[in-house]
């Protein structure tokens, strides 16, 4: 499971690993609020108010790619997650 927050964080949880509410991973690459998340079994993609798309590789446990999106393309690129 994943959660994006208004305080710029992407939190990753795995209830199979932990029975607490603590995330197994925390990422703070966004400079403004996280607006949307998309995920599959291998990746999480976050879309932030800062105009950045960030791809997290779940198996490697790290950020794989950060893409800055222009304001004119932002809604088009992020709307599929909203």
C-alpha atoms as one frame of an Amber mdcrd trajectory, in Angstrom:
protein
   0.000   0.000   0.000   1.076   3.564  -0.578  -0.013   6.952   0.713   0.855
  10.450  -0.447   0.659  13.345   1.981   0.215  17.105   1.917   3.558  17.426
   3.737   5.431  16.102   0.645   5.866  12.477   1.687   5.219   9.165  -0.034
   4.797   6.398   2.532   4.978   2.728   1.579   3.380   0.047   3.750   3.438
  -3.752   3.604   0.970  -5.385   6.023   2.647  -8.752   5.368   5.881  -7.444
   6.899   4.666  -5.210   9.702   1.573  -5.226  11.887   2.195  -1.639  13.036
   1.157   1.542  11.286   4.803   2.410  10.590   5.768   2.630   6.904   8.411
   0.264   5.544   9.723   3.090   3.379   9.443   6.875   3.367  10.342   9.159
   0.456  10.591  12.939   0.571  11.635  13.932  -2.958   8.566  16.082  -3.646
   8.893  19.800  -2.913   5.121  20.307  -2.517   2.053  18.165  -1.719   1.651
  14.725  -3.268  -1.584  14.822  -5.278  -1.916  11.320  -6.704  -0.374   7.851
  -6.689  -0.451   4.968  -9.106   1.052   1.565  -8.424   1.500  -1.998  -9.570
   3.406  -4.912  -8.037   6.802  -3.406  -8.980   6.471   0.381  -8.951   4.785
   3.376  -7.362   4.455   6.600  -9.349   3.647   9.789  -7.495   2.446  13.042
  -8.969   3.086  16.154  -6.926   1.882  19.705  -6.824   5.516  20.599  -7.588
   4.982  19.340 -11.162   7.133  16.239 -10.743   6.406  12.610 -11.475   8.523
  10.271  -9.356   8.865   6.544 -10.004   9.772   4.348  -7.021  11.111   0.859
  -7.703   9.620  -1.347  -4.979  11.987  -4.276  -5.505  15.130  -2.124  -5.432
  13.709   0.049  -2.646  14.732   3.324  -4.246  13.708   6.157  -6.533  14.211
   5.097 -10.131  13.308   8.267 -11.994  12.228  11.877 -11.419  10.592  13.777
 -14.277   9.688  17.453 -14.196   6.437  18.138 -16.028   5.623  21.581 -17.392
   2.470  23.228 -16.084   0.876  23.000 -19.522   1.332  19.187 -19.531   0.841
  18.575 -15.816  -2.906  17.897 -15.835  -2.615  15.673 -18.906   0.171  13.585
 -17.370  -1.342  13.291 -13.885  -5.069  13.062 -14.584  -4.957   9.298 -15.110
  -3.984   8.959 -11.438  -6.680  11.228 -10.044
